[in-house]
Amino acid sequence: MTEQRGDKPDIKPFPGPAGGWGSMRSVAEILPREKVPPIAVVELLRQNKPDGFACVSCAWPKPHPPHTAEFCEEGAKATAWEITTRRTTPDFFREHSLTALREWSDYALEEHGRLTDPLRYDPETDRYVIVPWETAFADIAARLRAIDPKATIFYASGRASLETSYLYQLMARMYGNQNLPDSSNMCHESTSVGLKAAIGVPVGTTTLDDFEHCDAIFFFGQNVGTNAPRMLHQLRSARKRGVEVITFNPLRERGLERFTDPQNPIEMATGGETVISTQYHQVRAGGDIAVMTGIAKYLIEADDAARASGGEAVLDHAFIAEHTDGFEAYAAKMRAADWDEIAAAAGLTRQAIENAARVYAKSKAVMAIYGMGLTQHVKGVENVRMLVNLLLLRGNIGKPGAGPCPVRGHSNVQGQRTVGITEKTELAPVAKMKERYGFDSPTEKGLDTVEACRGVIDGSVRAFVALGGNFIRAVPETRAMEAAWRDLDLSVQIATKLNRNHLIPARGATYLLPCLGRIELDQQASGAQIVSVEDSASVIHASRGRVAPASPNLLSETAIVAGIAKALLPPNPKVEWDRWVGDYSLIRDEIAAVIPNFFADFNARLKAPGGFWKGNKAAERIWQTPSGKAEFLVPTGLDAAGFADAEGRYRLMTIRSNDQFNTTIYGYDDRFRGIKGTRQVILMNGAEIARAGLTDGQMVALESDAGDGTTRVVEGLRVTTYSVPDGCIAAYYPECNPLIALDHHAEESHVPAAKSVPVRIRT
């Protein structure tokens, strides 16, 4: 299967803004391509609305009242992808073996359409064959009972509802298992670890209202135009009232440069644009600790000088004294930092860093927005802690317009953790579940994503159940994982579409179980069901699907989980799987009983237009830390990358295109970067290309330089000129995941360090 149906690469600079007519054309292109029904336009107008459905892609908060069109280009693509009329039926698998399908591209596999029937892999024919649901549940349960529960992984991708997620973790724990990694382990676990240690909560403290009260926004490592485009409305409004936006990001990203609002007729008619970033600093990959050290050094020394001369203090000393611990050791470290070393590690000039610091010093309320450009480094947790340090210096947590704002990816990944999908006992309501259901949950730490991969490779993991996702394609060490996966005793994949993970069968049994999508009507015994999700601002929303299911043979995710659980677990009169599947409001009652601090009166509160906020103690300046205060951290160094520079060694950043969401590839048009028709590129600046003796358009390979003796190579990459810092290159995820060593991960959080991977270019 060709990379994209006969198209040749077309690479040239894109002159337009984020949004605007480019977004409109992109949406208009995908709807007919996916052959969506006429109801699609109506459904798009229901997206992220109180009486509609929560977008199946990103978790950006949903304003109330909503915009007329509360969806972005990426969200429209996700909706079209789900309600497509294309189908992948059992006939398709009679025509195509898994060996043949492994030659297809990621795009072609998913674009073929929705799965329609439960399937089991037949090793004799190398094909999936249809299997009755009850037969599948019975065999899966029998195989799980034959395996040590500790040798099974229950993975969740981040899309499943709160209701399904709660049942999933309950099933796993009743089975005797706490191996509950999810996609947070691959992206924002550094946030969960870092914020929890620093301020006592594992999530951000801001809401959409804070955009109306801030007077400065600091961005670190987040591409809003591709990864959370609806945020551009809040950024545009903030800029219109004079808020400064200071951006630190290695690549020039169009959404952080300028935006034309597709819902503003005047801007669309006149080509009007809003400049987003008032300062844009292309920090070196891994250089964020250095940047934040420089800003803090400037602030602390300016405060020292002001206090010595009787001037106005720069720091919020009252806040620091009342609410923080560890300031003096941190301040001493910042004062001792050397500016030449800071600038070298950041890849920026001292003046550039001081320019940003001056904005911070004069601002009364600062939001700090960040993404995986901070979290996916060896020192990713320190990145998050250093960001909190900056906020604490001027009391920028727990007041209007201020606080950390991590931008989560999958639409309910934060909510899954809230209801217990976690490998960490302290984050799960195990005592309450024991009291309510009468079973002893495991208490030892389960396996996270990196540890699960190690277990698959070394053979200690024998079974893998996946609630969505494309696990093998999303994780590091791709080739070793594919080889080891074939030795599993059981692989169960709950999915809506075919992806590459489904093409790697286990030695024992492999099941592909198709489920309803969130946008589809979920009809159960008590009638049409609603589900709930949590956005990245900790607001819980109802989601109502009403599109006709892709097949009458589909089950909801909730029904599939309950079906496996009933076959797997001994009867328990306190655990009513059938009643819960028949009426999801009963599941919400269970969640409210087990997690009352967040979900008391769950069903009643879910009816509120715009959802309900679950609350955040740090936003109230209540610090649930051992000291009872917010904690300053003294950093261990200036570089987050975790490896030294060397001649010919580059820092690879894996990136997403404008035409994808996580491992889902919607097409081959990365419009904002001007790359069309291919994903096989390496982005480098022109001077770096010349220094390496390369030419634009030259085909090369990338080779891992992890130094562990393992050969990892990705070939067939086109050298492409782009604005990237010296010593750094960028290439697409997941194509370059094979280059990431499994041991190259964030300390403490184990997030794969995909934003600073040591590689060499091979010609």
C-alpha positions in Angstrom: 0.0 0.0 0.0 1.5 3.3 -1.0 2.0 6.0 1.6 -0.8 8.1 0.1 -2.7 6.9 -3.0 -0.4 8.1 -5.7 0.4 11.5 -4.3 3.9 12.8 -4.6 5.4 14.9 -1.8 4.7 18.6 -2.1 6.8 20.7 0.3 6.6 24.4 0.4 6.1 27.1 3.1 2.5 27.7 4.2 1.8 31.4 4.2 -1.6 31.4 6.0 -2.7 31.6 9.6 -4.1 28.9 11.8 -7.8 28.6 11.4 -9.3 30.6 8.6 -10.1 29.2 5.2 -7.5 26.5 5.4 -9.4 24.9 8.3 -12.7 25.3 6.5 -11.3 23.6 3.4 -9.8 20.8 5.4 -13.1 20.0 7.1 -14.9 20.2 3.7 -12.5 17.7 2.3 -12.8 15.0 4.9 -16.6 14.8 5.1 -17.1 13.5 1.5 -14.0 11.4 1.6 -15.3 9.5 4.6 -18.7 9.3 3.0 -20.4 10.6 6.2 -24.2 10.7 6.2 -26.0 14.0 5.7 -26.6 14.1 9.5 -22.9 14.8 9.9 -23.3 18.6 9.7 -26.0 18.5 12.3 -23.8 16.3 14.5 -20.9 18.7 14.2 -23.2 21.4 15.6 -23.9 19.2 18.6 -20.2 18.6 19.3 -19.1 19.8 22.7 -22.6 21.2 23.4 -24.6 20.5 26.7 -27.2 18.5 24.7 -24.6 16.9 22.4 -21.6 14.7 22.6 -18.1 15.3 23.9 -15.5 15.4 21.2 -13.7 12.1 20.9 -10.3 13.7 20.4 -8.8 16.3 22.7 -9.7 17.1 26.3 -9.7 20.9 26.0 -12.5 22.4 28.2 -15.9 23.2 26.8 -17.1 26.8 27.4 -20.6 27.6 28.6 -22.3 29.1 26.8 -20.6 27.4 23.8 -19.7 29.0 20.5 -22.1 28.4 17.6 -19.6 25.8 16.2 -17.8 24.4 19.3 -15.5 22.1 17.2 -12.2 22.6 15.6 -10.7 21.2 12.4 -9.1 18.3 14.3 -12.4 17.6 16.1 -14.3 17.6 12.9 -11.9 15.1 11.5 -12.3 12.9 14.5 -16.1 13.0 14.2 -16.0 12.2 10.5 -13.5 9.4 11.2 -16.0 7.8 13.6 -19.3 8.3 11.8 -17.9 7.3 8.4 -20.1 5.0 6.3 -17.0 3.0 5.3 -17.0 -0.5 6.9 -14.5 -3.2 7.6 -16.5 -6.4 7.6 -15.7 -10.1 8.0 -15.7 -10.3 4.2 -12.7 -7.9 4.2 -10.7 -10.3 6.4 -11.6 -13.2 4.2 -9.9 -11.3 1.3 -6.9 -10.1 3.3 -4.5 -12.0 5.5 -2.8 -10.2 8.4 0.6 -10.7 6.6 -0.8 -8.8 3.6 -2.4 -6.1 5.8 1.0 -5.4 7.6 2.1 -3.8 4.3 -0.7 -1.2 4.5 -0.1 2.2 5.9 -1.5 3.3 9.3 -3.7 5.7 7.4 -5.1 3.0 5.0 -5.9 0.6 7.8 -8.1 3.0 9.8 -9.5 4.8 6.8 -11.0 1.5 5.5 -13.8 2.0 8.0 -15.6 0.9 11.1 -15.3 -2.7 12.4 -18.7 -4.5 12.4 -18.4 -7.9 14.1 -16.4 -9.6 16.9 -13.4 -11.5 15.5 -10.9 -14.1 16.5 -7.6 -14.7 14.8 -7.2 -18.0 13.0 -3.5 -18.9 12.7 -4.1 -21.6 10.1 -5.5 -19.1 7.6 -3.7 -16.0 9.0 -7.1 -14.2 9.0 -9.7 -12.9 11.4 -12.9 -14.9 11.5 -16.2 -14.0 13.1 -17.0 -15.3 16.6 -20.1 -15.0 18.7 -19.8 -12.5 21.6 -20.6 -15.1 24.3 -18.0 -17.5 22.9 -15.4 -14.7 22.9 -16.2 -13.7 26.5 -16.0 -17.3 27.7 -12.7 -18.1 26.0 -11.1 -14.8 27.1 -12.2 -15.5 30.7 -10.9 -19.1 30.6 -7.5 -18.0 29.3 -7.3 -15.2 31.9 -8.1 -17.6 34.7 -5.3 -19.9 33.5 -2.8 -17.0 33.8 -1.4 -15.4 37.0 -3.4 -12.2 37.3 -0.1 -10.3 37.9 1.0 -11.4 34.4 -2.0 -9.6 32.7 -2.1 -6.0 31.6 -5.4 -4.0 31.4 -4.5 -1.0 29.3 -6.9 2.0 28.6 -6.3 4.5 25.7 -8.0 7.6 27.2 -11.3 7.7 25.2 -13.5 5.5 27.3 -16.2 7.1 29.4 -16.1 7.4 33.2 -18.7 4.7 33.4 -16.7 2.2 31.4 -13.5 3.2 33.0 -14.9 2.6 36.5 -16.1 -0.9 35.6 -12.8 -1.7 33.8 -10.6 -1.0 36.9 -13.1 -2.7 39.1 -12.9 -5.9 37.0 -9.1 -5.8 36.9 -8.9 -5.4 40.7 -11.5 -8.0 41.4 -9.4 -10.3 39.2 -6.4 -9.6 41.4 -4.6 -7.2 39.2 -3.5 -3.6 39.4 -1.6 -3.4 36.1 -3.7 -0.5 34.8 -1.5 1.7 32.7 -3.2 4.2 30.4 -2.1 6.7 27.7 -1.3 9.2 30.5 1.8 7.1 31.1 3.0 8.1 27.6 2.3 11.8 27.8 1.3 13.6 31.0 2.3 11.3 33.9 5.2 13.8 34.5 2.4 16.3 35.2 0.6 13.9 37.6 3.8 13.2 39.5 5.3 16.7 39.4 2.1 18.6 40.4 1.2 16.1 43.0 4.6 16.5 44.7 4.6 20.3 44.4 1.1 21.4 45.1 -0.7 18.2 46.3 -3.0 17.6 43.3 -2.0 15.8 40.1 -3.9 18.1 37.7 -3.8 21.7 36.7 -5.6 24.4 38.8 -7.0 26.6 36.0 -10.3 26.8 34.3 -11.5 28.6 31.2 -12.6 31.6 33.4 -8.9 32.2 34.2 -8.3 33.4 30.6 -10.6 36.3 31.4 -8.5 37.4 34.4 -4.9 36.8 33.4 -2.6 39.5 32.2 0.1 37.2 30.8 0.3 33.7 29.5 3.5 31.7 29.3 3.6 28.8 26.9 6.0 25.8 27.1 6.2 23.0 24.6 2.6 22.9 23.3 1.3 23.2 19.7 -2.1 24.7 20.1 -2.9 24.8 16.4 -2.7 21.1 16.0 -3.2 19.6 19.5 -6.0 21.9 21.1 -7.2 24.3 18.4 -10.3 25.4 20.3 -8.0 27.1 22.8 -7.3 29.6 20.0 -10.6 31.3 20.8 -9.5 31.9 24.4 -6.1 33.1 23.3 -7.6 35.4 20.7 -9.9 37.0 23.3 -7.0 37.4 25.7 -4.8 39.0 23.1 -7.6 41.4 22.1 -7.6 42.8 25.7 -3.8 43.1 25.7 -2.6 40.0 27.4 1.0 39.1 26.6 1.7 35.6 25.4 5.3 34.5 25.8 6.1 31.3 24.0 9.0 28.8 24.4 8.8 26.1 21.8 11.6 24.6 19.6 9.5 24.8 16.4 7.7 27.7 14.9 4.1 26.6 15.1 1.5 28.6 13.2 -1.2 28.4 15.9 1.2 30.2 18.3 2.0 32.8 15.7 -1.3 34.0 14.2 -5.0 32.9 14.0 -8.0 33.8 11.9 -11.2 32.9 13.6 -13.4 30.8 11.2 -16.5 31.9 13.2 -15.8 35.6 12.7 -17.3 36.8 9.4 -15.3 40.0 9.2 -12.0 38.2 9.7 -12.9 35.6 7.2 -14.0 38.2 4.6 -11.0 40.5 5.1 -8.2 38.0 5.9 -7.9 39.5 9.4 -5.6 37.8 11.8 -4.8 37.9 15.5 -1.1 37.7 16.5 -0.9 35.2 19.3 2.6 35.3 20.7 4.1 38.6 21.7 7.5 36.9 22.2 8.4 33.6 20.5 11.6 31.9 21.7 12.8 28.8 20.0 14.3 27.0 23.0 16.6 24.1 22.4 15.0 20.6 22.9 15.5 19.9 26.6 16.4 23.5 27.4 13.3 24.5 29.4 14.9 24.0 32.8 17.6 26.4 31.7 15.0 28.9 30.5 13.1 28.7 33.8 16.3 29.0 35.8 17.1 32.2 33.9 13.7 33.7 34.5 13.8 32.8 38.2 17.4 34.1 38.5 16.3 37.4 37.0 13.3 37.7 39.3 15.2 36.8 42.5 18.1 39.0 41.8 15.8 41.9 40.8 14.0 41.4 44.1 17.2 41.3 46.0 18.2 44.6 44.5 14.8 46.2 45.1 14.8 45.2 48.7 18.3 46.5 49.2 17.3 49.9 47.8 14.0 50.1 49.5 12.1 49.6 46.2 9.0 47.5 45.5 9.4 43.8 46.0 9.4 41.6 42.8 8.5 38.4 44.6 5.3 37.8 46.6 7.0 37.3 50.0 3.8 37.0 52.0 2.6 34.2 49.8 6.0 32.5 49.9 6.1 32.7 53.7 2.6 31.5 54.3 2.1 28.9 51.5 5.5 27.5 50.5 8.4 25.4 51.7 12.0 25.2 50.4 12.3 28.7 49.0 15.7 29.6 50.4 17.5 26.5 49.0 15.9 27.1 45.6 16.7 30.8 45.6 20.3 30.1 46.5 20.6 27.7 43.6 19.1 30.3 41.2 21.4 33.0 42.3 24.4 30.8 41.8 23.4 29.7 38.3 25.8 31.0 35.6 24.3 33.0 32.7 26.6 31.6 30.1 25.7 28.1 31.1 22.0 29.0 31.2 22.1 30.5 27.7 24.1 27.6 26.2 21.6 25.0 27.7 18.6 27.0 26.6 19.9 27.8 23.1 18.8 31.4 23.7 20.5 34.6 24.5 20.4 36.0 28.0 18.6 39.1 26.7 15.8 36.9 25.3 15.3 35.2 28.6 15.4 38.5 30.5 12.8 39.9 28.1 10.4 37.2 29.1 11.3 37.6 32.8 10.4 41.3 32.6 6.9 40.5 31.4 6.5 38.0 34.2 7.8 40.4 36.8 5.2 43.1 35.9 2.2 40.7 35.5 -0.2 40.3 38.3 -1.8 37.0 37.1 0.0 34.5 35.0 -1.2 31.3 33.4 1.4 28.7 32.5 0.2 26.5 29.6 2.3 23.5 28.7 2.3 20.2 26.9 4.5 17.2 26.1 7.3 19.5 25.2 7.9 19.6 29.0 6.7 16.2 30.1 8.4 13.9 27.6 12.1 14.4 28.7 14.3 12.4 31.0 13.9 15.4 33.4 10.3 15.8 32.6 9.1 15.9 36.2 11.8 18.5 37.0 10.4 20.6 34.0 7.0 20.5 35.6 8.4 21.3 39.1 10.4 24.2 37.7 7.3 25.6 36.1 5.5 25.4 39.5 8.5 27.1 41.1 8.1 30.1 38.8 4.4 30.4 39.6 5.1 30.2 43.3 7.5 33.1 43.2 4.7 35.6 42.6 1.8 33.7 44.1 0.4 32.7 40.8 -1.5 29.7 42.0 -4.9 29.9 43.7 -6.0 33.3 42.4 -8.1 34.3 39.4 -6.1 34.3 36.1 -3.2 32.3 37.4 -1.9 28.7 37.7 -0.6 25.7 35.8 -2.6 24.6 32.7 -1.4 21.3 31.4 -3.0 20.5 28.0 -4.2 16.9 28.1 -4.6 14.9 25.0 -7.2 12.1 24.9 -10.7 13.3 25.7 -11.1 11.5 29.0 -7.6 10.4 30.0 -7.7 12.6 33.1 -11.1 11.3 34.1 -10.0 7.7 33.8 -7.4 8.3 36.5 -10.0 10.1 38.6 -12.2 6.9 38.7 -9.4 4.5 39.4 -7.5 3.5 36.2 -4.1 3.7 37.7 -1.3 1.4 38.7 -0.8 3.3 41.9 -2.8 2.2 45.0 -2.7 5.6 46.6 -4.6 7.1 43.7 -7.3 4.4 43.6 -10.3 4.2 46.0 -9.4 0.6 47.0 -10.6 0.9 50.7 -14.0 2.2 49.5 -14.3 -0.5 46.9 -13.5 -3.2 49.6 -16.2 -1.8 51.8 -18.8 -1.6 49.1 -18.1 -4.8 47.2 -16.5 -7.0 49.8 -13.2 -8.0 48.1 -9.5 -7.3 48.8 -7.9 -5.3 46.1 -4.2 -5.6 45.3 -2.2 -3.0 47.2 1.3 -3.4 45.6 2.1 -1.0 42.7 1.0 -2.3 39.3 2.9 -2.0 36.0 2.9 1.3 34.2 3.4 1.5 30.4 7.2 1.3 30.3 7.1 -1.6 32.8 4.4 -3.3 30.9 6.5 -3.1 27.7 9.5 -4.6 29.7 7.2 -7.4 30.8 6.1 -8.2 27.2 9.7 -8.2 26.0 11.0 -10.4 28.8 8.0 -12.7 28.8 6.7 -12.0 32.3 3.6 -10.4 30.9 1.4 -13.2 29.3 -1.9 -11.4 28.5 -2.8 -7.9 27.3 -6.3 -6.5 27.3 -6.6 -3.1 25.6 -9.6 -0.8 26.0 -8.9 1.1 22.8 -5.6 2.4 21.5 -2.8 1.3 19.2 -0.4 0.3 22.0 2.4 -1.3 20.0 2.5 1.7 17.6 2.4 4.2 20.4 5.1 2.9 22.6 9.0 3.0 22.2 11.0 0.0 21.2 8.5 -0.8 18.5 10.3 -3.6 16.7 11.2 -5.5 19.9 7.6 -5.1 21.1 6.2 -6.5 17.9 8.5 -9.5 18.1 7.7 -10.2 21.7 3.9 -9.6 21.3 3.7 -12.8 19.2 4.6 -14.8 22.3 1.7 -13.7 24.4 -0.9 -16.2 25.5 -3.8 -13.7 25.0 -4.4 -10.4 23.2 -7.8 -8.7 23.5 -8.3 -5.5 21.5 -11.5 -3.4 22.0 -11.7 -1.0 19.1 -13.8 0.9 16.6 -11.3 0.6 13.6 -8.5 -1.6 12.5 -5.0 -0.5 13.5 -1.4 -1.9 13.4 -1.6 -3.4 16.9 -4.4 -5.7 15.6 -2.1 -7.1 13.0 0.3 -8.6 15.5 -1.3 -11.8 16.8 -0.5 -13.5 20.0 0.7 -17.0 20.1 -2.3 -18.1 22.2 -5.5 -16.3 21.2 -6.2 -12.9 19.7 -9.6 -11.2 19.8 -10.7 -8.0 18.0 -13.9 -6.8 19.7 -15.7 -3.8 18.0 -17.5 -1.3 20.1 -19.9 1.6 19.7 -18.3 5.0 19.3 -19.2 7.8 21.6 -21.2 9.6 18.9 -23.5 6.6 18.3 -26.8 5.8 20.0 -26.2 3.5 23.0 -29.5 1.8 23.5 -29.7 -0.4 26.6 -32.5 -2.0 28.7 -33.5 1.3 30.3 -33.3 3.2 27.0 -30.8 5.5 25.4 -27.8 6.1 27.6 -25.6 9.1 28.3 -22.0 8.8 29.4 -19.6 11.2 31.1 -16.1 12.5 30.6 -13.7 14.9 32.4 -12.0 17.6 30.5 -8.5 19.0 31.3 -9.9 21.7 33.6 -11.5 19.0 35.8 -15.0 19.7 34.6 -17.3 16.7 34.2 -19.6 16.7 31.1 -22.4 14.5 29.9 -22.2 13.1 26.4 -25.2 12.0 24.3 -24.7 9.9 21.2 -27.5 9.5 18.7 -26.1 8.5 15.3 -27.2 5.0 14.2 -24.5 2.4 15.2 -22.1 1.3 12.4 -23.4 -2.3 12.8 -26.2 -4.1 14.7 -23.5 -6.5 15.9 -21.6 -3.9 18.0 -21.7 -3.7 21.8 -20.9 -0.7 23.9 -17.5 -0.5 25.7 -19.4 -0.8 28.9 -21.2 -4.0 27.8 -18.0 -5.5 26.5 -16.2 -4.9 29.8 -19.1 -6.3 31.8 -19.4 -9.3 29.4 -15.7 -10.2 30.1 -16.1 -9.5 33.8 -19.2 -11.8 34.2 -17.4 -14.7 32.5 -14.2 -14.1 34.4 -15.2 -13.4 38.0 -17.2 -15.4 40.5 -20.8 -14.1 41.2 -20.9 -11.3 43.7 -24.4 -10.0 44.7 -23.0 -6.6 45.4 -21.6 -6.3 41.8 -24.5 -6.1 39.4 -23.0 -6.2 36.0 -26.3 -6.7 34.1 -28.2 -4.0 35.9 -25.3 -1.6 35.4 -25.1 -2.2 31.7 -28.9 -1.8 31.5 -28.7 1.7 33.1 -25.5 3.7 33.2 -27.0 6.0 35.9 -26.6 3.1 38.3 -22.8 3.0 37.5 -22.7 6.7 38.3 -24.4 6.0 41.6 -21.6 3.5 42.3 -19.0 6.1 41.4 -20.6 8.6 43.7 -20.7 6.1 46.6 -17.0 5.1 46.2 -15.6 8.5 45.3 -17.9 11.0 47.0 -15.4 13.8 47.3 -15.6 14.4 43.6 -18.9 12.7 42.5 -21.5 13.2 45.3 -24.9 13.6 43.6 -23.3 12.6 40.3 -26.5 12.1 38.3 -28.1 15.3 39.5 -25.0 17.4 38.9 -24.4 15.9 35.5 -27.6 17.6 34.3 -26.1 21.1 34.8 -25.5 22.9 31.5 -21.8 23.1 30.9 -21.1 20.3 33.4 -19.7 20.5 36.9 -16.3 21.2 38.3 -15.0 18.5 40.5 -13.0 20.9 42.6 -9.3 21.4 43.2 -7.7 22.0 46.6 -4.6 23.7 45.3 -6.8 26.2 43.5 -8.1 27.0 47.0 -4.5 27.2 48.3 -5.0 24.1 50.3 -1.8 22.1 49.8 -2.2 18.3 50.2 1.5 17.7 50.5 3.5 16.2 53.5 4.5 19.7 54.6 1.0 21.1 54.1 2.6 23.8 51.8 3.5 24.1 48.2 7.0 22.7 47.7 9.9 24.4 45.8 12.2 22.0 44.1 16.0 22.6 43.7 16.8 21.3 40.1 19.6 18.8 39.6 20.9 20.6 36.5 20.0 22.8 33.5 19.3 20.2 30.8 16.2 18.0 30.7 17.4 15.8 27.8 19.3 13.3 29.9 22.2 12.8 27.6 25.3 14.8 26.7 25.9 16.5 23.3 28.5 15.0 21.0 29.7 15.5 17.5 27.1 14.2 15.0 24.5 13.5 17.7 21.2 15.2 17.4 18.2 15.7 19.7 15.2 14.2 17.9 11.8 15.6 18.8 8.9 13.4 17.6 5.9 15.5 16.5 2.3 15.3 15.3 1.1 16.6 12.0 -2.0 18.8 11.4 -3.6 15.6 9.9 -3.4 13.3 12.9 -4.5 12.7 16.4 -2.1 10.5 18.4 -1.5 7.4 16.3 -4.6 8.1 14.1 -3.5 9.5 10.7 -6.3 11.4 9.0 -4.3 12.2 5.9 -0.9 13.4 4.6 -1.4 17.2 4.6 0.6 18.9 7.5 -0.7 22.2 6.2 0.9 24.5 8.8 4.3 23.1 8.1 3.8 23.0 4.3 4.3 19.3 4.0 1.9 17.4 1.8 1.9 13.8 0.5 4.4 12.3 2.9 5.3 11.8 6.6 8.7 10.4 5.9 10.7 13.6 6.7 13.4 15.0 9.0 13.0 18.7 9.8 16.4 20.5 10.2 17.4 24.1 9.9 19.3 25.1 6.7 22.7 25.8 8.5 22.5 22.4 10.2 21.8 20.7 6.9 24.9 22.4 5.4 27.1 21.6 8.4 26.1 17.9 8.1 27.0 17.8 4.4 23.4 17.1 3.4 21.0 18.7 0.9 17.4 19.5 1.1 15.4 16.6 -0.3 18.2 14.0 0.3 17.0 10.6 1.6 18.7 9.5 4.8 18.1 7.2 7.8 18.0 7.9 11.5 19.9 5.7 13.9 19.5 5.6 17.7 22.5 6.8 19.6 21.3 5.5 23.0 24.6 3.7 23.6 23.1 0.5 24.8 24.3 -1.7 22.0 20.9 -2.1 20.4 20.5 -1.2 16.7 17.5 1.0 16.0 17.1 2.5 12.6 14.3 4.2 10.6 15.1 4.6 6.9 13.7 6.5 3.9 13.4 9.9 5.5 13.6 13.1 3.4 15.8 15.9 4.7 13.5 19.0 4.8 14.5 22.6 5.7 12.5 24.0 8.6 13.0 26.4 11.5 14.5 24.1 14.2 17.1 25.0 16.8 20.8 24.0 16.2 21.5 20.5 17.3 17.9 19.5 17.1 15.8 17.7 14.5 12.1 16.8 14.3 10.2 13.9 12.7 6.8 12.4 12.9 5.3 10.2 15.6 4.7 7.2 15.5 6.9 6.5 12.5 10.1 7.3 14.6 9.1 5.5 17.8 11.3 2.6 16.8 14.3 4.9 17.6 13.3 5.4 21.3 15.0 3.0 23.7 12.6 1.7 26.3 14.9 2.9 29.1 14.9 6.5 27.7 12.2 7.8 29.8 11.4 10.5 32.4 12.7 9.8 35.9 10.0 9.1 38.4 7.1 9.2 35.9 8.5 6.8 33.3 7.0 8.8 30.4 9.0 8.0 27.2 11.4 10.9 26.5 10.2 11.4 23.0 11.0 15.1 22.8 14.8 14.6 23.2 15.9 11.3 21.6 19.7 10.8 20.9 20.1 10.0 17.2 22.6 10.1 14.3 21.9 10.7 10.7 23.1 7.9 8.3 23.4 8.5 4.6 
